């Protein structure tokens, strides 16, 4: 049921603080402020490499996880979209963990990749939202998200719940491998626990974003830029906009813009910049100047500090709470989801059932 919401997608966007909290309850132990996986009978301490495979939005969650797993657990991570993965004959050595991410747990390409990895002797872990799904049944290690049923074809709450699980997994592996001490673990837990409140703060910008949707709706092309773990968010923002508003959108790593896409920039191409303040912020500011010098119109999504430094001259800004870099991808997912949603509403498209798309892609 949609309740007071116009669309399932809108309802699911607003459910995120609740379902992320619900998901985290299985991964964070309040008593001792530690991270723990729900399936405790599995020893991951001998894992020497991780291969992540998924499709669409779940793949972008995997891209974020690669940054976390490398940074915190110092584990090498290989990642691919499922439709490419098994056909390139990937090198899968003993001791590898293959991690599959899927809302439905039924996506044909991802399932085929899972079976390929199983046959190659990899340990199989899955992050799935449907506990009775095929992937859940075939996994060695089941890491469920507790997002509840996701009806909108455009994935929203499943994505942030996947990120919550993956953040906990990265921290857990970091602890197991002696890369994270108790103090750091407690710190991570503290930030994870704050996530639902930060998601609420991001959701509070709904009306503002609805108003700026009119600036984006007339565009033919939109560019999304981000760096580090927020780069996959640029890809996700572009995917959401494409799927439900049918506007052509592309996500790029901010620093990659001058290697090509900058040729597209003119007054008609809005550029959405996702940039929490931090050590790399200055670099993004120069990328913004490159856009502005070519007449490009920027929407900057940042925190108060970032907006104070670089908000001037943007056609619009959206202020996010100041958050720890670990949880920034979860929080910054909200404004890109809301922007896509409101642009689609302005355009009058079928938000929950966009043309040509199915909720679960069970054919290759
Ligand atoms: O059920 P899955 O997570 O395996 O689905 C993967 C993709 O088909 C899915 O994320 C798709 O890209 C969504 N429509 C994105 O909004």
Boltz pocket constraint, residues with backbone or C-beta under 6 A from the ligand:
constraints:
  - pocket:
      binder: B
      contacts: [[A, 55], [A, 56], [A, 57], [A, 58], [A, 59], [A, 101], [A, 102], [A, 103], [A, 104], [A, 105], [A, 106], [A, 107], [A, 110], [A, 153], [A, 154], [A, 155], [A, 156], [A, 239], [A, 240], [A, 243], [A, 357], [A, 358], [A, 359], [A, 360], [A, 361]]
      max_distance: 6.0
